[in-house]
Every structure is written in C-alpha cells, then in structure tokens.
C-alpha cells in the first residue's frame, strides 16, 4: 500500500441472501424470534450482491464523493470501510484513525448523556482525555444542544442526534472521515453549517469519503467522485463529469430538444409538448451563449375563465434551481391563457444569461390559488456553448451561476 494512500479498496464484493440483511447479532435475534413464533416467512435463498468487484484508492487529503441511486451499494461500502460488516471477498486497507458518521445513532450509547458520549467517542478514536477537553467547548457550540448536554441521548430527536454526531466526528480530528446521507435530517441552516465544516476539514488535509444525493454538495466539496450502480463502479473522475453522467443516466430526459408529456385527466388546461428552440423556431440541443434560447410550450385550454399559469424551471446539472419563469410575469397576466383551444407560448431566455454548460428544463402548470395540474421536475435538457471570448480582463473573467450582461455607468 502506497504511503500516500489512506484507503485502499481492492476487488471488494458483498453478498447477502434476500430477506437476511443481518449486520449484527442485534439484527439477527429479532428475526429468529419472529420466525420461531411463525410471524415471518423463511428467507428467500436467492443471493443478492450489494457490491461486485469494487476497487479504488483514496489518497491522503482527498475528498471523494460517492453517488448513486438508492440500493446502488453506497451505504454497504461505507459499512465495510468502517468495519461494521465484512466483505464476502476482497480486501480493504485503511491507514489512519477513522471515524464513520453512517447512521444517526452510530457510536452513541443510548443510556449515556451527550457529554458522556463525546468522551466515549473520543476514547474509541484513541484520543486522550486532555485532547477531548481541548475540543469539548467547540463540539458543544457547533452542535447547539448545550441545554440537553446532560440528558441521555436516547431521549434526543433525530435532528439532535445528527447535530451531536457530526459535531463529534468533525471536531475530534480523525484522519479519515466517512459521512453518509445523515445530514438530510438537519434543517437547512445546520446542513449549510455542516458543509462549511466539511470544507474546513478537507482544507486541513484530512481524508473524507462523502456519500450524498445532493449533487451540488458533491461538486462543491469533492476533488474526485465515483458513481455506483447495482453494486459496481460505473464512472470515476472529476465530480462535474461523474455527476453529469449519473444524472443523464438516471433521469428520463430528452436530449433532442423536444419532449411530449402525458395530458392530465380532467385538467382545464395542459401542456402537451415542450421544445427548446433557436430564434428561428428550430428545436435543438446546443445553443450559443450570445443568442437567446426559446422554450416553447404547446397545449390546449379546455375550460376558459381560470387564472391559469404555466411555469418553466431551469436547473443546473447539479440539480440546483437557477430560476423559474412563469406566464403571470407578462402584461396580459392570466389573459395569455384566457382563450379556449390550442395555444403556443414562448419563454425567451436572454443571451449571455447562462454560462457554458448543460441545463435541465422542468414544467409546472396550475390555476393560481387552486391546484397544480402538471409538475414535471425534469423533462428535457440542452447545452450552452461559449461562442465568443468571455467578458472581462485577463485576470478577471465573467463567472457565476448566471452571468447577465449588467449595465454599468458612472453616476454624476
């Protein structure tokens, strides 16, 4: 194992039997009792491979993102790395002090208080009491649970568990940190706080393996990513490329610039076709930044008189919503969808608003204050390419999530 490598995974596979996912004696005993009482059927003998021949290295100081759909094998992989379960075959080598934040209550004793569990976790990591004392106040402040510090953790909510678990994992300075999607239980402010702390941890040269469904967090935090599908690695490389390939594979989107939608039953109006077009009206998938992009909606109003709205969502490939534009923004307001019969609407995205890259289009139709009729998160994608030199100087070019050509002037 190379001295620069913190984690080495070599041809790791994990086999379960369907119905028998027993990671520990704690999981096995209730199942045996239930079967003895006749409350459960015998497990199916068919084998299920959660991981198949997975190999990769993680270097010291690297932040590796692990993505994939539910059931792809992400959590099983982290449990093997944390030595919670053993692989069926293959070898895992870990060099350094490792802390895993995989399950909400992982590493906590339910009958001990929050204070006692901080010291227990530190001891498990091999830290001396003096080291834990030095970090204690920071951990408590970060977790925000000082009022419940001397309460047994079995009385904590899932959010309090997550706060204390992450605070302990991030501040007790393990050399290798494993983080699963447990941060999803926290509120938005705490999630942002955790992501900021993970950036700090990564900047200190510690190794992080980060499993998440938040594609934006993966692209922002990670220096490399792998994508798992059915227990195998299907992509590995720069986070932006791996995330784009993953979304393209799992999302049912049209790359031809045109998407046909099902018509909702009994809806007073609906959109049947969405097109991404050039100014000429020709559908396309590639658009220059210097020209407008037209999103065409084609549908029908069956019952007039409602305050009908059609809205278009534009997202980045990291699933971040960049903006929503809807027909109510127009001068005619609801009148734009006021007549019975077929309609065609055009939403025009101005030139130079979107940087070069790939984008996803979603659609929502509704009657204001009543209900939604259609809500398609992603239906079609398109790509913007840089056809002119970037605005700016040699040392400072236009950059950002959106890049509108703002008007600058001197005020007299």
QUIMO-V259430 format. One record per residue. N is the residue number from 0. RES is the residue in one small letter. SS is DSSP state (helix for helix, strand for strand, loop for the rest). PHI is phi in radians with two decimals (none if undefined). Layout:
n:N res:RES ss:SS phi:PHI
n:N res:RES ss:SS phi:PHI
//
This chain:
n:0 res:x ss:loop phi:none
n:1 res:x ss:loop phi:-1.02
n:2 res:x ss:loop phi:-1.10
n:3 res:x ss:loop phi:-1.50
n:4 res:x ss:strand phi:-1.68
n:5 res:x ss:strand phi:-1.58
n:6 res:x ss:strand phi:-2.34
n:7 res:x ss:strand phi:-2.21
n:8 res:x ss:strand phi:-2.00
n:9 res:x ss:strand phi:-2.20
n:10 res:x ss:strand phi:0.90
n:11 res:x ss:strand phi:-1.46
n:12 res:x ss:strand phi:-2.29
n:13 res:x ss:strand phi:-2.39
n:14 res:x ss:strand phi:-1.97
n:15 res:x ss:strand phi:-2.10
n:16 res:x ss:strand phi:-1.76
n:17 res:x ss:loop phi:-1.00
n:18 res:x ss:loop phi:1.58
n:19 res:x ss:strand phi:-2.25
n:20 res:x ss:loop phi:-1.73
n:21 res:x ss:loop phi:-1.78
n:22 res:x ss:loop phi:-1.52
n:23 res:x ss:loop phi:-2.70
n:24 res:x ss:helix phi:-1.08
n:25 res:x ss:helix phi:-1.05
n:26 res:x ss:helix phi:-1.36
n:27 res:x ss:helix phi:-1.29
n:28 res:x ss:helix phi:-1.05
n:29 res:x ss:helix phi:-1.06
n:30 res:x ss:helix phi:-1.14
n:31 res:x ss:helix phi:-1.14
n:32 res:x ss:helix phi:-1.14
n:33 res:x ss:helix phi:-1.11
n:34 res:x ss:helix phi:-1.19
n:35 res:x ss:helix phi:-1.12
n:36 res:x ss:loop phi:-1.47
n:37 res:x ss:loop phi:1.36
n:38 res:x ss:loop phi:-1.61
n:39 res:x ss:loop phi:-2.32
n:40 res:x ss:loop phi:-1.37
n:41 res:x ss:loop phi:-1.07
n:42 res:x ss:loop phi:-1.16
n:43 res:x ss:loop phi:-1.18
n:44 res:x ss:loop phi:-1.40
n:45 res:x ss:loop phi:-1.15
n:46 res:x ss:strand phi:-1.45
n:47 res:x ss:strand phi:-2.30
n:48 res:x ss:strand phi:-1.70
n:49 res:x ss:strand phi:-1.32
n:50 res:x ss:strand phi:-2.38
n:51 res:x ss:strand phi:-2.35
n:52 res:x ss:strand phi:0.94
n:53 res:x ss:strand phi:-1.59
n:54 res:x ss:strand phi:-2.40
n:55 res:x ss:strand phi:-2.97
n:56 res:x ss:strand phi:-2.07
n:57 res:x ss:strand phi:-2.17
n:58 res:x ss:strand phi:-1.45
n:59 res:x ss:loop phi:-1.04
n:60 res:x ss:loop phi:1.42
n:61 res:x ss:loop phi:-1.54
n:62 res:x ss:strand phi:-1.93
n:63 res:x ss:strand phi:-1.81
n:64 res:x ss:strand phi:-1.58
n:65 res:x ss:strand phi:-2.13
n:66 res:x ss:strand phi:-2.15
n:67 res:x ss:loop phi:2.71
n:68 res:x ss:loop phi:-1.21
n:69 res:x ss:loop phi:-1.02
n:70 res:x ss:loop phi:1.51
n:71 res:x ss:loop phi:-1.32
n:72 res:x ss:loop phi:1.98
n:73 res:x ss:helix phi:-1.12
n:74 res:x ss:helix phi:-1.19
n:75 res:x ss:helix phi:-1.06
n:76 res:x ss:helix phi:-1.07
n:77 res:x ss:helix phi:-1.15
n:78 res:x ss:helix phi:-1.13
n:79 res:x ss:helix phi:-1.19
n:80 res:x ss:helix phi:-1.10
n:81 res:x ss:loop phi:-1.46
n:82 res:x ss:loop phi:1.12
n:83 res:x ss:loop phi:-1.38
n:84 res:x ss:loop phi:-2.27
n:85 res:x ss:loop phi:-1.77
n:86 res:x ss:loop phi:-1.26
n:87 res:x ss:loop phi:-1.20
n:88 res:x ss:strand phi:-2.64
n:89 res:x ss:strand phi:1.73
n:90 res:x ss:strand phi:-2.31
n:91 res:x ss:strand phi:-2.12
n:92 res:x ss:strand phi:-2.11
n:93 res:x ss:strand phi:-2.16
n:94 res:x ss:loop phi:-2.06
n:95 res:x ss:loop phi:2.28
n:96 res:x ss:loop phi:-1.32
n:97 res:x ss:strand phi:-2.00
n:98 res:x ss:strand phi:-2.23
n:99 res:x ss:strand phi:-1.96
n:100 res:x ss:strand phi:-1.96
n:101 res:x ss:loop phi:-1.88
n:102 res:x ss:loop phi:-2.07
n:103 res:x ss:loop phi:-0.92
n:104 res:x ss:loop phi:-1.74
n:105 res:x ss:loop phi:-1.05
n:106 res:x ss:loop phi:1.47
n:107 res:x ss:loop phi:-1.78
n:108 res:x ss:loop phi:-1.66
n:109 res:x ss:loop phi:-1.08
n:110 res:x ss:loop phi:-1.51
n:111 res:x ss:loop phi:-1.57
n:112 res:x ss:strand phi:-1.34
n:113 res:x ss:helix phi:-1.04
n:114 res:x ss:helix phi:-1.04
n:115 res:x ss:helix phi:-1.15
n:116 res:x ss:helix phi:-1.24
n:117 res:x ss:helix phi:-1.08
n:118 res:x ss:helix phi:-1.21
n:119 res:x ss:helix phi:-1.10
n:120 res:x ss:helix phi:-1.10
n:121 res:x ss:helix phi:-1.10
n:122 res:x ss:helix phi:-1.14
n:123 res:x ss:helix phi:-1.09
n:124 res:x ss:loop phi:-1.37
n:125 res:x ss:loop phi:1.49
n:126 res:x ss:loop phi:-1.56
n:127 res:x ss:loop phi:-1.45
n:128 res:x ss:helix phi:-1.04
n:129 res:x ss:helix phi:-1.10
n:130 res:x ss:helix phi:-1.14
n:131 res:x ss:helix phi:-1.17
n:132 res:x ss:helix phi:-1.00
n:133 res:x ss:helix phi:-1.11
n:134 res:x ss:helix phi:-1.72
n:135 res:x ss:helix phi:-1.01
n:136 res:x ss:helix phi:-1.11
n:137 res:x ss:helix phi:-1.12
n:138 res:x ss:helix phi:-1.08
n:139 res:x ss:helix phi:-1.13
n:140 res:x ss:helix phi:-1.10
n:141 res:x ss:helix phi:-1.15
n:142 res:x ss:helix phi:-1.24
n:143 res:x ss:loop phi:1.23
n:144 res:x ss:loop phi:-2.08
n:145 res:x ss:helix phi:-1.01
n:146 res:x ss:helix phi:-1.18
n:147 res:x ss:helix phi:-2.02
n:148 res:x ss:loop phi:-1.10
n:149 res:x ss:loop phi:-1.81
n:150 res:x ss:loop phi:-1.75
n:151 res:x ss:strand phi:-0.98
n:152 res:x ss:helix phi:-1.21
n:153 res:x ss:helix phi:-1.15
n:154 res:x ss:helix phi:-1.69
n:155 res:x ss:loop phi:-1.35
n:156 res:x ss:loop phi:-1.34
n:157 res:x ss:helix phi:-1.09
n:158 res:x ss:helix phi:-1.16
n:159 res:x ss:helix phi:-1.17
n:160 res:x ss:helix phi:-0.99
n:161 res:x ss:helix phi:-1.09
n:162 res:x ss:helix phi:-1.06
n:163 res:x ss:helix phi:-1.21
n:164 res:x ss:helix phi:-1.06
n:165 res:x ss:helix phi:-1.21
n:166 res:x ss:helix phi:-1.05
n:167 res:x ss:helix phi:-1.13
n:168 res:x ss:helix phi:-1.09
n:169 res:x ss:helix phi:-1.41
n:170 res:x ss:helix phi:-1.73
n:171 res:x ss:loop phi:-1.48
n:172 res:x ss:loop phi:0.97
n:173 res:x ss:loop phi:-1.22
n:174 res:x ss:loop phi:-1.32
n:175 res:x ss:strand phi:-2.29
n:176 res:x ss:strand phi:-2.07
n:177 res:x ss:strand phi:-1.84
n:178 res:x ss:strand phi:-2.22
n:179 res:x ss:loop phi:-1.62
n:180 res:x ss:helix phi:-1.32
n:181 res:x ss:helix phi:-1.24
n:182 res:x ss:helix phi:-1.20
n:183 res:x ss:helix phi:-1.12
n:184 res:x ss:helix phi:-1.38
n:185 res:x ss:loop phi:-1.41
n:186 res:x ss:loop phi:-1.34
n:187 res:x ss:helix phi:-1.06
n:188 res:x ss:helix phi:-1.13
n:189 res:x ss:helix phi:-1.22
n:190 res:x ss:helix phi:-1.05
n:191 res:x ss:helix phi:-1.09
n:192 res:x ss:helix phi:-1.12
n:193 res:x ss:helix phi:-1.14
n:194 res:x ss:helix phi:-1.11
n:195 res:x ss:helix phi:-1.12
n:196 res:x ss:helix phi:-1.18
n:197 res:x ss:helix phi:-1.16
n:198 res:x ss:helix phi:-1.08
n:199 res:x ss:helix phi:-1.13
n:200 res:x ss:helix phi:-1.05
n:201 res:x ss:helix phi:-1.11
n:202 res:x ss:helix phi:-1.18
n:203 res:x ss:loop phi:-1.49
n:204 res:x ss:loop phi:1.51
n:205 res:x ss:loop phi:-1.50
n:206 res:x ss:strand phi:-1.58
n:207 res:x ss:strand phi:-2.26
n:208 res:x ss:strand phi:-1.97
n:209 res:x ss:strand phi:-2.11
n:210 res:x ss:strand phi:-1.71
n:211 res:x ss:loop phi:-2.76
n:212 res:x ss:loop phi:-1.68
n:213 res:x ss:loop phi:-1.51
n:214 res:x ss:helix phi:-1.13
n:215 res:x ss:helix phi:-1.17
n:216 res:x ss:helix phi:-1.09
n:217 res:x ss:helix phi:-1.11
n:218 res:x ss:helix phi:-1.20
n:219 res:x ss:helix phi:-1.39
n:220 res:x ss:helix phi:-1.59
n:221 res:x ss:loop phi:-1.66
n:222 res:x ss:loop phi:-1.62
n:223 res:x ss:strand phi:-2.68
n:224 res:x ss:strand phi:-2.48
n:225 res:x ss:strand phi:-2.21
n:226 res:x ss:strand phi:-2.04
n:227 res:x ss:strand phi:-1.80
n:228 res:x ss:strand phi:-2.53
n:229 res:x ss:loop phi:0.92
n:230 res:x ss:loop phi:1.47
n:231 res:x ss:strand phi:-2.11
n:232 res:x ss:strand phi:-1.37
n:233 res:x ss:strand phi:-1.89
n:234 res:x ss:strand phi:-2.73
n:235 res:x ss:strand phi:-2.66
n:236 res:x ss:strand phi:2.66
n:237 res:x ss:loop phi:-1.02
n:238 res:x ss:helix phi:-0.96
n:239 res:x ss:helix phi:-1.07
n:240 res:x ss:helix phi:-1.24
n:241 res:x ss:helix phi:-1.17
n:242 res:x ss:helix phi:-1.13
n:243 res:x ss:helix phi:-1.06
n:244 res:x ss:helix phi:-1.16
n:245 res:x ss:helix phi:-1.12
n:246 res:x ss:helix phi:-1.12
n:247 res:x ss:helix phi:-1.13
n:248 res:x ss:helix phi:-1.36
n:249 res:x ss:helix phi:-1.66
n:250 res:x ss:loop phi:-1.63
n:251 res:x ss:loop phi:-1.49
n:252 res:x ss:loop phi:-2.11
n:253 res:x ss:strand phi:-1.63
n:254 res:x ss:loop phi:-1.80
n:255 res:x ss:loop phi:-1.71
n:256 res:x ss:loop phi:1.51
n:257 res:x ss:strand phi:-2.35
n:258 res:x ss:strand phi:-2.37
n:259 res:x ss:strand phi:-1.76
n:260 res:x ss:loop phi:-2.01
n:261 res:x ss:loop phi:-1.18
n:262 res:x ss:loop phi:-1.60
n:263 res:x ss:loop phi:-1.14
n:264 res:x ss:loop phi:-1.24
n:265 res:x ss:loop phi:1.16
n:266 res:x ss:loop phi:-1.31
n:267 res:x ss:loop phi:-1.20
n:268 res:x ss:strand phi:-2.73
n:269 res:x ss:strand phi:-2.77
n:270 res:x ss:strand phi:-1.85
n:271 res:x ss:strand phi:-1.76
n:272 res:x ss:strand phi:-2.37
n:273 res:x ss:strand phi:-2.11
n:274 res:x ss:strand phi:-2.18
n:275 res:x ss:strand phi:-1.81
n:276 res:x ss:strand phi:-2.23
n:277 res:x ss:loop phi:-1.33
n:278 res:x ss:loop phi:-0.97
n:279 res:x ss:loop phi:-1.24
n:280 res:x ss:loop phi:1.65
n:281 res:x ss:loop phi:-1.39
n:282 res:x ss:strand phi:-1.09
n:283 res:x ss:loop phi:-2.80
n:284 res:x ss:loop phi:-2.10
n:285 res:x ss:strand phi:-2.17
n:286 res:x ss:strand phi:-2.35
n:287 res:x ss:strand phi:-1.26
n:288 res:x ss:loop phi:-1.10
n:289 res:x ss:loop phi:-1.39
n:290 res:x ss:loop phi:-2.11
n:291 res:x ss:loop phi:-1.19
n:292 res:x ss:strand phi:-2.03
n:293 res:x ss:strand phi:-1.95
n:294 res:x ss:strand phi:-1.73
n:295 res:x ss:strand phi:-1.72
n:296 res:x ss:strand phi:-2.05
n:297 res:x ss:strand phi:-2.12
n:298 res:x ss:strand phi:-2.85
n:299 res:x ss:strand phi:-2.63
n:300 res:x ss:strand phi:-1.71
n:301 res:x ss:loop phi:-1.63
n:302 res:x ss:loop phi:-2.25
n:303 res:x ss:loop phi:-1.37
n:304 res:x ss:loop phi:1.74
n:305 res:x ss:loop phi:-1.49
n:306 res:x ss:loop phi:-1.57
n:307 res:x ss:strand phi:-1.48
n:308 res:x ss:strand phi:-2.36
n:309 res:x ss:strand phi:-2.02
n:310 res:x ss:strand phi:-2.27
n:311 res:x ss:strand phi:-2.03
n:312 res:x ss:strand phi:-1.83
n:313 res:x ss:strand phi:-2.04
n:314 res:x ss:strand phi:-2.08
n:315 res:x ss:strand phi:-1.40
n:316 res:x ss:loop phi:-1.23
n:317 res:x ss:loop phi:-1.58
n:318 res:x ss:loop phi:1.32
n:319 res:x ss:loop phi:-1.35
n:320 res:x ss:strand phi:-1.28
n:321 res:x ss:strand phi:-1.42
n:322 res:x ss:strand phi:-2.90
n:323 res:x ss:strand phi:-2.13
n:324 res:x ss:strand phi:-2.13
n:325 res:x ss:strand phi:-2.30
n:326 res:x ss:helix phi:-1.17
n:327 res:x ss:helix phi:-1.23
n:328 res:x ss:helix phi:-1.24
n:329 res:x ss:loop phi:-1.44
n:330 res:x ss:loop phi:-1.05
n:331 res:x ss:loop phi:-1.29
n:332 res:x ss:helix phi:0.90
n:333 res:x ss:helix phi:-1.20
n:334 res:x ss:helix phi:-1.08
n:335 res:x ss:helix phi:-1.16
n:336 res:x ss:helix phi:-2.16
n:337 res:x ss:loop phi:-1.57
n:338 res:x ss:loop phi:-1.76
n:339 res:x ss:loop phi:-1.21
n:340 res:x ss:strand phi:1.99
n:341 res:x ss:strand phi:-1.14
n:342 res:x ss:strand phi:-2.51
n:343 res:x ss:strand phi:-2.35
n:344 res:x ss:strand phi:-2.01
n:345 res:x ss:strand phi:-2.21
n:346 res:x ss:strand phi:-1.85
n:347 res:x ss:strand phi:-1.79
n:348 res:x ss:strand phi:-1.53
n:349 res:x ss:loop phi:-1.16
n:350 res:x ss:loop phi:-1.08
n:351 res:x ss:loop phi:1.09
n:352 res:x ss:loop phi:-1.38
n:353 res:x ss:strand phi:-1.73
n:354 res:x ss:loop phi:-1.17
n:355 res:x ss:loop phi:-1.03
n:356 res:x ss:strand phi:2.70
n:357 res:x ss:strand phi:-1.81
n:358 res:x ss:strand phi:-2.32
n:359 res:x ss:strand phi:-2.03
n:360 res:x ss:strand phi:-1.95
n:361 res:x ss:strand phi:-2.10
n:362 res:x ss:strand phi:-2.45
n:363 res:x ss:strand phi:-2.33
n:364 res:x ss:strand phi:-2.15
n:365 res:x ss:strand phi:-2.82
n:366 res:x ss:strand phi:-1.89
n:367 res:x ss:loop phi:-1.01
n:368 res:x ss:loop phi:1.33
n:369 res:x ss:loop phi:-2.02
n:370 res:x ss:strand phi:-2.94
n:371 res:x ss:strand phi:-1.50
n:372 res:x ss:strand phi:-1.87
n:373 res:x ss:strand phi:-2.38
n:374 res:x ss:strand phi:-2.56
n:375 res:x ss:strand phi:-1.90
n:376 res:x ss:strand phi:-1.08
n:377 res:x ss:strand phi:-2.49
n:378 res:x ss:strand phi:-2.26
n:379 res:x ss:strand phi:-2.69
n:380 res:x ss:strand phi:-2.24
n:381 res:x ss:strand phi:-2.66
n:382 res:x ss:strand phi:-2.19
n:383 res:x ss:strand phi:-1.88
n:384 res:x ss:strand phi:-2.07
n:385 res:x ss:loop phi:-1.42
n:386 res:x ss:loop phi:-1.83
n:387 res:x ss:loop phi:-2.41
n:388 res:x ss:loop phi:-1.02
n:389 res:x ss:loop phi:-1.10
n:390 res:x ss:loop phi:-1.17
n:391 res:x ss:strand phi:2.16
n:392 res:x ss:loop phi:-1.65
n:393 res:x ss:loop phi:-1.13
n:394 res:x ss:loop phi:-1.87
n:395 res:x ss:loop phi:-2.59
n:396 res:x ss:strand phi:-1.76
n:397 res:x ss:loop phi:-1.02
n:398 res:x ss:loop phi:-2.64
n:399 res:x ss:loop phi:2.41
n:400 res:x ss:loop phi:-1.16
n:401 res:x ss:strand phi:-2.20
n:402 res:x ss:loop phi:-2.35
n:403 res:x ss:loop phi:-1.21
n:404 res:x ss:loop phi:-1.36
n:405 res:x ss:loop phi:-1.25
n:406 res:x ss:loop phi:-1.57
n:407 res:x ss:loop phi:-1.88
n:408 res:x ss:loop phi:-2.63
n:409 res:x ss:loop phi:-1.50
n:410 res:x ss:loop phi:-1.60
n:411 res:x ss:loop phi:-1.21
//
